[in-house]
Amino acid sequence: MWTTWLLILISIVLGAGAWLLFVWAVRSDQYDDVEGAKHRMLDDE
């Protein structure tokens, strides 16, 4: 039975770590649009 609890604990820790990495990536602008600037210069206004 302790193995089940250990696996549950490990999965929660890994899930929380992945979520924290995702939140960090969003807050540090890792998902900014790097292609947008070169396409915006071609738009007629």
PDBQT receptor file of N, H, CA, C and O in Angstrom, charges set to zero:
ATOM      1  N   MET A   1       0.819  -1.199   0.000  1.00  0.00    +0.000 N 
ATOM      2  CA  MET A   1       0.000   0.000   0.000  1.00  0.00    +0.000 C 
ATOM      3  C   MET A   1       0.860   1.258   0.000  1.00  0.00    +0.000 C 
ATOM      4  O   MET A   1       0.478   2.273  -0.582  1.00  0.00    +0.000 OA
ATOM      5  N   TRP A   2       2.013   1.195   0.649  1.00  0.00    +0.000 N 
ATOM      6  H   TRP A   2       2.323   0.370   1.122  1.00  0.00    +0.000 HD
ATOM      7  CA  TRP A   2       2.860   2.390   0.706  1.00  0.00    +0.000 C 
ATOM      8  C   TRP A   2       3.405   2.745  -0.667  1.00  0.00    +0.000 C 
ATOM      9  O   TRP A   2       3.731   3.904  -0.921  1.00  0.00    +0.000 OA
ATOM     10  N   THR A   3       3.509   1.764  -1.552  1.00  0.00    +0.000 N 
ATOM     11  H   THR A   3       3.244   0.823  -1.346  1.00  0.00    +0.000 HD
ATOM     12  CA  THR A   3       3.987   2.040  -2.904  1.00  0.00    +0.000 C 
ATOM     13  C   THR A   3       2.998   2.900  -3.665  1.00  0.00    +0.000 C 
ATOM     14  O   THR A   3       3.401   3.781  -4.424  1.00  0.00    +0.000 OA
ATOM     15  N   THR A   4       1.719   2.660  -3.476  1.00  0.00    +0.000 N 
ATOM     16  H   THR A   4       1.391   1.944  -2.860  1.00  0.00    +0.000 HD
ATOM     17  CA  THR A   4       0.691   3.461  -4.125  1.00  0.00    +0.000 C 
ATOM     18  C   THR A   4       0.783   4.912  -3.675  1.00  0.00    +0.000 C 
ATOM     19  O   THR A   4       0.728   5.829  -4.495  1.00  0.00    +0.000 OA
ATOM     20  N   TRP A   5       0.923   5.114  -2.373  1.00  0.00    +0.000 N 
ATOM     21  H   TRP A   5       0.967   4.369  -1.708  1.00  0.00    +0.000 HD
ATOM     22  CA  TRP A   5       1.031   6.481  -1.858  1.00  0.00    +0.000 C 
ATOM     23  C   TRP A   5       2.301   7.158  -2.349  1.00  0.00    +0.000 C 
ATOM     24  O   TRP A   5       2.302   8.360  -2.614  1.00  0.00    +0.000 OA
ATOM     25  N   LEU A   6       3.366   6.405  -2.470  1.00  0.00    +0.000 N 
ATOM     26  H   LEU A   6       3.365   5.428  -2.254  1.00  0.00    +0.000 HD
ATOM     27  CA  LEU A   6       4.610   6.964  -2.981  1.00  0.00    +0.000 C 
ATOM     28  C   LEU A   6       4.444   7.404  -4.441  1.00  0.00    +0.000 C 
ATOM     29  O   LEU A   6       4.902   8.481  -4.823  1.00  0.00    +0.000 OA
ATOM     30  N   LEU A   7       3.796   6.578  -5.245  1.00  0.00    +0.000 N 
ATOM     31  H   LEU A   7       3.423   5.703  -4.935  1.00  0.00    +0.000 HD
ATOM     32  CA  LEU A   7       3.573   6.934  -6.648  1.00  0.00    +0.000 C 
ATOM     33  C   LEU A   7       2.643   8.136  -6.783  1.00  0.00    +0.000 C 
ATOM     34  O   LEU A   7       2.846   8.981  -7.655  1.00  0.00    +0.000 OA
ATOM     35  N   ILE A   8       1.637   8.217  -5.938  1.00  0.00    +0.000 N 
ATOM     36  H   ILE A   8       1.473   7.531  -5.229  1.00  0.00    +0.000 HD
ATOM     37  CA  ILE A   8       0.737   9.374  -5.953  1.00  0.00    +0.000 C 
ATOM     38  C   ILE A   8       1.509  10.634  -5.580  1.00  0.00    +0.000 C 
ATOM     39  O   ILE A   8       1.342  11.671  -6.223  1.00  0.00    +0.000 OA
ATOM     40  N   LEU A   9       2.343  10.562  -4.564  1.00  0.00    +0.000 N 
ATOM     41  H   LEU A   9       2.479   9.720  -4.042  1.00  0.00    +0.000 HD
ATOM     42  CA  LEU A   9       3.139  11.704  -4.133  1.00  0.00    +0.000 C 
ATOM     43  C   LEU A   9       4.109  12.146  -5.228  1.00  0.00    +0.000 C 
ATOM     44  O   LEU A   9       4.263  13.341  -5.479  1.00  0.00    +0.000 OA
ATOM     45  N   ILE A  10       4.756  11.194  -5.871  1.00  0.00    +0.000 N 
ATOM     46  H   ILE A  10       4.631  10.223  -5.667  1.00  0.00    +0.000 HD
ATOM     47  CA  ILE A  10       5.696  11.517  -6.948  1.00  0.00    +0.000 C 
ATOM     48  C   ILE A  10       4.970  12.181  -8.112  1.00  0.00    +0.000 C 
ATOM     49  O   ILE A  10       5.473  13.146  -8.686  1.00  0.00    +0.000 OA
ATOM     50  N   SER A  11       3.796  11.673  -8.465  1.00  0.00    +0.000 N 
ATOM     51  H   SER A  11       3.387  10.889  -7.999  1.00  0.00    +0.000 HD
ATOM     52  CA  SER A  11       3.052  12.264  -9.575  1.00  0.00    +0.000 C 
ATOM     53  C   SER A  11       2.575  13.675  -9.249  1.00  0.00    +0.000 C 
ATOM     54  O   SER A  11       2.559  14.541 -10.124  1.00  0.00    +0.000 OA
ATOM     55  N   ILE A  12       2.187  13.912  -7.999  1.00  0.00    +0.000 N 
ATOM     56  H   ILE A  12       2.200  13.209  -7.288  1.00  0.00    +0.000 HD
ATOM     57  CA  ILE A  12       1.771  15.263  -7.598  1.00  0.00    +0.000 C 
ATOM     58  C   ILE A  12       2.957  16.214  -7.649  1.00  0.00    +0.000 C 
ATOM     59  O   ILE A  12       2.821  17.343  -8.120  1.00  0.00    +0.000 OA
ATOM     60  N   VAL A  13       4.107  15.781  -7.174  1.00  0.00    +0.000 N 
ATOM     61  H   VAL A  13       4.217  14.864  -6.791  1.00  0.00    +0.000 HD
ATOM     62  CA  VAL A  13       5.308  16.626  -7.197  1.00  0.00    +0.000 C 
ATOM     63  C   VAL A  13       5.721  16.939  -8.637  1.00  0.00    +0.000 C 
ATOM     64  O   VAL A  13       6.044  18.085  -8.950  1.00  0.00    +0.000 OA
ATOM     65  N   LEU A  14       5.714  15.942  -9.505  1.00  0.00    +0.000 N 
ATOM     66  H   LEU A  14       5.451  15.011  -9.250  1.00  0.00    +0.000 HD
ATOM     67  CA  LEU A  14       6.082  16.177 -10.905  1.00  0.00    +0.000 C 
ATOM     68  C   LEU A  14       5.070  17.073 -11.608  1.00  0.00    +0.000 C 
ATOM     69  O   LEU A  14       5.452  17.934 -12.400  1.00  0.00    +0.000 OA
ATOM     70  N   GLY A  15       3.802  16.883 -11.332  1.00  0.00    +0.000 N 
ATOM     71  H   GLY A  15       3.491  16.183 -10.689  1.00  0.00    +0.000 HD
ATOM     72  CA  GLY A  15       2.770  17.736 -11.917  1.00  0.00    +0.000 C 
ATOM     73  C   GLY A  15       2.894  19.175 -11.457  1.00  0.00    +0.000 C 
ATOM     74  O   GLY A  15       2.762  20.099 -12.261  1.00  0.00    +0.000 OA
ATOM     75  N   ALA A  16       3.148  19.376 -10.168  1.00  0.00    +0.000 N 
ATOM     76  H   ALA A  16       3.255  18.626  -9.515  1.00  0.00    +0.000 HD
ATOM     77  CA  ALA A  16       3.318  20.733  -9.648  1.00  0.00    +0.000 C 
ATOM     78  C   ALA A  16       4.575  21.375 -10.226  1.00  0.00    +0.000 C 
ATOM     79  O   ALA A  16       4.580  22.573 -10.510  1.00  0.00    +0.000 OA
ATOM     80  N   GLY A  17       5.632  20.598 -10.404  1.00  0.00    +0.000 N 
ATOM     81  H   GLY A  17       5.628  19.625 -10.173  1.00  0.00    +0.000 HD
ATOM     82  CA  GLY A  17       6.849  21.135 -11.005  1.00  0.00    +0.000 C 
ATOM     83  C   GLY A  17       6.633  21.560 -12.443  1.00  0.00    +0.000 C 
ATOM     84  O   GLY A  17       7.118  22.612 -12.860  1.00  0.00    +0.000 OA
ATOM     85  N   ALA A  18       5.909  20.755 -13.206  1.00  0.00    +0.000 N 
ATOM     86  H   ALA A  18       5.515  19.901 -12.868  1.00  0.00    +0.000 HD
ATOM     87  CA  ALA A  18       5.618  21.111 -14.595  1.00  0.00    +0.000 C 
ATOM     88  C   ALA A  18       4.745  22.356 -14.658  1.00  0.00    +0.000 C 
ATOM     89  O   ALA A  18       4.945  23.211 -15.521  1.00  0.00    +0.000 OA
ATOM     90  N   TRP A  19       3.779  22.466 -13.752  1.00  0.00    +0.000 N 
ATOM     91  H   TRP A  19       3.617  21.771 -13.051  1.00  0.00    +0.000 HD
ATOM     92  CA  TRP A  19       2.912  23.634 -13.725  1.00  0.00    +0.000 C 
ATOM     93  C   TRP A  19       3.711  24.894 -13.374  1.00  0.00    +0.000 C 
ATOM     94  O   TRP A  19       3.502  25.950 -13.971  1.00  0.00    +0.000 OA
ATOM     95  N   LEU A  20       4.623  24.780 -12.407  1.00  0.00    +0.000 N 
ATOM     96  H   LEU A  20       4.793  23.922 -11.922  1.00  0.00    +0.000 HD
ATOM     97  CA  LEU A  20       5.453  25.926 -12.031  1.00  0.00    +0.000 C 
ATOM     98  C   LEU A  20       6.376  26.345 -13.173  1.00  0.00    +0.000 C 
ATOM     99  O   LEU A  20       6.585  27.539 -13.388  1.00  0.00    +0.000 OA
ATOM    100  N   LEU A  21       6.927  25.388 -13.902  1.00  0.00    +0.000 N 
ATOM    101  H   LEU A  21       6.758  24.418 -13.728  1.00  0.00    +0.000 HD
ATOM    102  CA  LEU A  21       7.746  25.727 -15.065  1.00  0.00    +0.000 C 
ATOM    103  C   LEU A  21       6.926  26.427 -16.140  1.00  0.00    +0.000 C 
ATOM    104  O   LEU A  21       7.412  27.363 -16.774  1.00  0.00    +0.000 OA
ATOM    105  N   PHE A  22       5.701  25.991 -16.352  1.00  0.00    +0.000 N 
ATOM    106  H   PHE A  22       5.306  25.230 -15.837  1.00  0.00    +0.000 HD
ATOM    107  CA  PHE A  22       4.834  26.639 -17.323  1.00  0.00    +0.000 C 
ATOM    108  C   PHE A  22       4.501  28.067 -16.903  1.00  0.00    +0.000 C 
ATOM    109  O   PHE A  22       4.545  28.982 -17.725  1.00  0.00    +0.000 OA
ATOM    110  N   VAL A  23       4.171  28.260 -15.632  1.00  0.00    +0.000 N 
ATOM    111  H   VAL A  23       4.136  27.516 -14.964  1.00  0.00    +0.000 HD
ATOM    112  CA  VAL A  23       3.862  29.604 -15.134  1.00  0.00    +0.000 C 
ATOM    113  C   VAL A  23       5.086  30.498 -15.268  1.00  0.00    +0.000 C 
ATOM    114  O   VAL A  23       4.956  31.658 -15.658  1.00  0.00    +0.000 OA
ATOM    115  N   TRP A  24       6.264  29.989 -14.955  1.00  0.00    +0.000 N 
ATOM    116  H   TRP A  24       6.370  29.046 -14.638  1.00  0.00    +0.000 HD
ATOM    117  CA  TRP A  24       7.488  30.773 -15.109  1.00  0.00    +0.000 C 
ATOM    118  C   TRP A  24       7.705  31.172 -16.570  1.00  0.00    +0.000 C 
ATOM    119  O   TRP A  24       8.072  32.312 -16.856  1.00  0.00    +0.000 OA
ATOM    120  N   ALA A  25       7.477  30.234 -17.491  1.00  0.00    +0.000 N 
ATOM    121  H   ALA A  25       7.179  29.309 -17.259  1.00  0.00    +0.000 HD
ATOM    122  CA  ALA A  25       7.683  30.513 -18.911  1.00  0.00    +0.000 C 
ATOM    123  C   ALA A  25       6.716  31.584 -19.395  1.00  0.00    +0.000 C 
ATOM    124  O   ALA A  25       7.102  32.444 -20.186  1.00  0.00    +0.000 OA
ATOM    125  N   VAL A  26       5.481  31.550 -18.942  1.00  0.00    +0.000 N 
ATOM    126  H   VAL A  26       5.168  30.851 -18.300  1.00  0.00    +0.000 HD
ATOM    127  CA  VAL A  26       4.503  32.547 -19.364  1.00  0.00    +0.000 C 
ATOM    128  C   VAL A  26       4.868  33.914 -18.783  1.00  0.00    +0.000 C 
ATOM    129  O   VAL A  26       4.796  34.923 -19.485  1.00  0.00    +0.000 OA
ATOM    130  N   ARG A  27       5.254  33.956 -17.526  1.00  0.00    +0.000 N 
ATOM    131  H   ARG A  27       5.313  33.137 -16.956  1.00  0.00    +0.000 HD
ATOM    132  CA  ARG A  27       5.570  35.240 -16.890  1.00  0.00    +0.000 C 
ATOM    133  C   ARG A  27       6.863  35.851 -17.402  1.00  0.00    +0.000 C 
ATOM    134  O   ARG A  27       7.017  37.072 -17.357  1.00  0.00    +0.000 OA
ATOM    135  N   SER A  28       7.793  35.047 -17.884  1.00  0.00    +0.000 N 
ATOM    136  H   SER A  28       7.668  34.055 -17.921  1.00  0.00    +0.000 HD
ATOM    137  CA  SER A  28       9.052  35.601 -18.393  1.00  0.00    +0.000 C 
ATOM    138  C   SER A  28       9.017  35.762 -19.910  1.00  0.00    +0.000 C 
ATOM    139  O   SER A  28      10.063  35.851 -20.553  1.00  0.00    +0.000 OA
ATOM    140  N   ASP A  29       7.811  35.800 -20.481  1.00  0.00    +0.000 N 
ATOM    141  H   ASP A  29       6.962  35.727 -19.958  1.00  0.00    +0.000 HD
ATOM    142  CA  ASP A  29       7.585  36.078 -21.901  1.00  0.00    +0.000 C 
ATOM    143  C   ASP A  29       8.288  35.097 -22.829  1.00  0.00    +0.000 C 
ATOM    144  O   ASP A  29       8.802  35.501 -23.872  1.00  0.00    +0.000 OA
ATOM    145  N   GLN A  30       8.322  33.843 -22.478  1.00  0.00    +0.000 N 
ATOM    146  H   GLN A  30       7.905  33.515 -21.630  1.00  0.00    +0.000 HD
ATOM    147  CA  GLN A  30       8.915  32.825 -23.339  1.00  0.00    +0.000 C 
ATOM    148  C   GLN A  30       8.018  32.507 -24.525  1.00  0.00    +0.000 C 
ATOM    149  O   GLN A  30       8.480  31.943 -25.517  1.00  0.00    +0.000 OA
ATOM    150  N   TYR A  31       6.735  32.864 -24.434  1.00  0.00    +0.000 N 
ATOM    151  H   TYR A  31       6.360  33.322 -23.628  1.00  0.00    +0.000 HD
ATOM    152  CA  TYR A  31       5.793  32.553 -25.497  1.00  0.00    +0.000 C 
ATOM    153  C   TYR A  31       5.470  33.780 -26.341  1.00  0.00    +0.000 C 
ATOM    154  O   TYR A  31       4.429  33.808 -26.998  1.00  0.00    +0.000 OA
ATOM    155  N   ASP A  32       6.319  34.781 -26.344  1.00  0.00    +0.000 N 
ATOM    156  H   ASP A  32       7.165  34.759 -25.811  1.00  0.00    +0.000 HD
ATOM    157  CA  ASP A  32       6.090  35.946 -27.187  1.00  0.00    +0.000 C 
ATOM    158  C   ASP A  32       6.182  35.569 -28.658  1.00  0.00    +0.000 C 
ATOM    159  O   ASP A  32       6.859  34.612 -29.033  1.00  0.00    +0.000 OA
ATOM    160  N   ASP A  33       5.496  36.331 -29.468  1.00  0.00    +0.000 N 
ATOM    161  H   ASP A  33       4.946  37.109 -29.164  1.00  0.00    +0.000 HD
ATOM    162  CA  ASP A  33       5.470  36.081 -30.902  1.00  0.00    +0.000 C 
ATOM    163  C   ASP A  33       6.694  36.724 -31.543  1.00  0.00    +0.000 C 
ATOM    164  O   ASP A  33       6.728  37.939 -31.739  1.00  0.00    +0.000 OA
ATOM    165  N   VAL A  34       7.695  35.918 -31.868  1.00  0.00    +0.000 N 
ATOM    166  H   VAL A  34       7.668  34.931 -31.709  1.00  0.00    +0.000 HD
ATOM    167  CA  VAL A  34       8.912  36.460 -32.477  1.00  0.00    +0.000 C 
ATOM    168  C   VAL A  34       8.750  36.658 -33.979  1.00  0.00    +0.000 C 
ATOM    169  O   VAL A  34       9.515  37.409 -34.584  1.00  0.00    +0.000 OA
ATOM    170  N   GLU A  35       7.782  36.008 -34.582  1.00  0.00    +0.000 N 
ATOM    171  H   GLU A  35       7.161  35.398 -34.090  1.00  0.00    +0.000 HD
ATOM    172  CA  GLU A  35       7.549  36.144 -36.015  1.00  0.00    +0.000 C 
ATOM    173  C   GLU A  35       6.668  37.349 -36.331  1.00  0.00    +0.000 C 
ATOM    174  O   GLU A  35       6.623  37.792 -37.479  1.00  0.00    +0.000 OA
ATOM    175  N   GLY A  36       5.978  37.878 -35.350  1.00  0.00    +0.000 N 
ATOM    176  H   GLY A  36       6.014  37.519 -34.418  1.00  0.00    +0.000 HD
ATOM    177  CA  GLY A  36       5.001  38.937 -35.591  1.00  0.00    +0.000 C 
ATOM    178  C   GLY A  36       5.591  40.221 -36.131  1.00  0.00    +0.000 C 
ATOM    179  O   GLY A  36       4.960  40.880 -36.957  1.00  0.00    +0.000 OA
ATOM    180  N   ALA A  37       6.776  40.595 -35.693  1.00  0.00    +0.000 N 
ATOM    181  H   ALA A  37       7.288  40.059 -35.021  1.00  0.00    +0.000 HD
ATOM    182  CA  ALA A  37       7.354  41.876 -36.111  1.00  0.00    +0.000 C 
ATOM    183  C   ALA A  37       7.632  41.906 -37.609  1.00  0.00    +0.000 C 
ATOM    184  O   ALA A  37       7.371  42.917 -38.261  1.00  0.00    +0.000 OA
ATOM    185  N   LYS A  38       8.147  40.836 -38.156  1.00  0.00    +0.000 N 
ATOM    186  H   LYS A  38       8.359  40.015 -37.627  1.00  0.00    +0.000 HD
ATOM    187  CA  LYS A  38       8.452  40.852 -39.583  1.00  0.00    +0.000 C 
ATOM    188  C   LYS A  38       7.193  40.789 -40.441  1.00  0.00    +0.000 C 
ATOM    189  O   LYS A  38       7.205  41.230 -41.590  1.00  0.00    +0.000 OA
ATOM    190  N   HIS A  39       6.112  40.250 -39.896  1.00  0.00    +0.000 N 
ATOM    191  H   HIS A  39       6.102  39.892 -38.962  1.00  0.00    +0.000 HD
ATOM    192  CA  HIS A  39       4.862  40.219 -40.649  1.00  0.00    +0.000 C 
ATOM    193  C   HIS A  39       4.110  41.538 -40.521  1.00  0.00    +0.000 C 
ATOM    194  O   HIS A  39       3.394  41.931 -41.442  1.00  0.00    +0.000 OA
ATOM    195  N   ARG A  40       4.259  42.226 -39.394  1.00  0.00    +0.000 N 
ATOM    196  H   ARG A  40       4.840  41.907 -38.646  1.00  0.00    +0.000 HD
ATOM    197  CA  ARG A  40       3.577  43.502 -39.209  1.00  0.00    +0.000 C 
ATOM    198  C   ARG A  40       4.126  44.570 -40.133  1.00  0.00    +0.000 C 
ATOM    199  O   ARG A  40       3.386  45.472 -40.525  1.00  0.00    +0.000 OA
ATOM    200  N   MET A  41       5.391  44.501 -40.494  1.00  0.00    +0.000 N 
ATOM    201  H   MET A  41       5.993  43.768 -40.176  1.00  0.00    +0.000 HD
ATOM    202  CA  MET A  41       5.953  45.535 -41.357  1.00  0.00    +0.000 C 
ATOM    203  C   MET A  41       5.408  45.439 -42.785  1.00  0.00    +0.000 C 
ATOM    204  O   MET A  41       5.510  46.398 -43.550  1.00  0.00    +0.000 OA
ATOM    205  N   LEU A  42       4.840  44.308 -43.143  1.00  0.00    +0.000 N 
ATOM    206  H   LEU A  42       4.757  43.529 -42.521  1.00  0.00    +0.000 HD
ATOM    207  CA  LEU A  42       4.269  44.136 -44.471  1.00  0.00    +0.000 C 
ATOM    208  C   LEU A  42       2.802  44.548 -44.551  1.00  0.00    +0.000 C 
ATOM    209  O   LEU A  42       2.254  44.656 -45.648  1.00  0.00    +0.000 OA
ATOM    210  N   ASP A  43       2.168  44.777 -43.422  1.00  0.00    +0.000 N 
ATOM    211  H   ASP A  43       2.614  44.689 -42.531  1.00  0.00    +0.000 HD
ATOM    212  CA  ASP A  43       0.754  45.183 -43.416  1.00  0.00    +0.000 C 
ATOM    213  C   ASP A  43       0.606  46.609 -43.897  1.00  0.00    +0.000 C 
ATOM    214  O   ASP A  43       1.369  47.493 -43.508  1.00  0.00    +0.000 OA
ATOM    215  N   ASP A  44      -0.387  46.826 -44.749  1.00  0.00    +0.000 N 
ATOM    216  H   ASP A  44      -1.007  46.107 -45.066  1.00  0.00    +0.000 HD
ATOM    217  CA  ASP A  44      -0.712  48.192 -45.195  1.00  0.00    +0.000 C 
ATOM    218  C   ASP A  44      -1.677  48.809 -44.203  1.00  0.00    +0.000 C 
ATOM    219  O   ASP A  44      -2.663  48.191 -43.803  1.00  0.00    +0.000 OA
ATOM    220  N   GLU A  45      -1.380  50.032 -43.817  1.00  0.00    +0.000 N 
ATOM    221  H   GLU A  45      -0.579  50.535 -44.142  1.00  0.00    +0.000 HD
ATOM    222  CA  GLU A  45      -2.263  50.730 -42.883  1.00  0.00    +0.000 C 
ATOM    223  C   GLU A  45      -2.738  52.017 -43.487  1.00  0.00    +0.000 C 
ATOM    224  O   GLU A  45      -3.495  52.753 -42.853  1.00  0.00    +0.000 OA
TER     225      GLU A  45
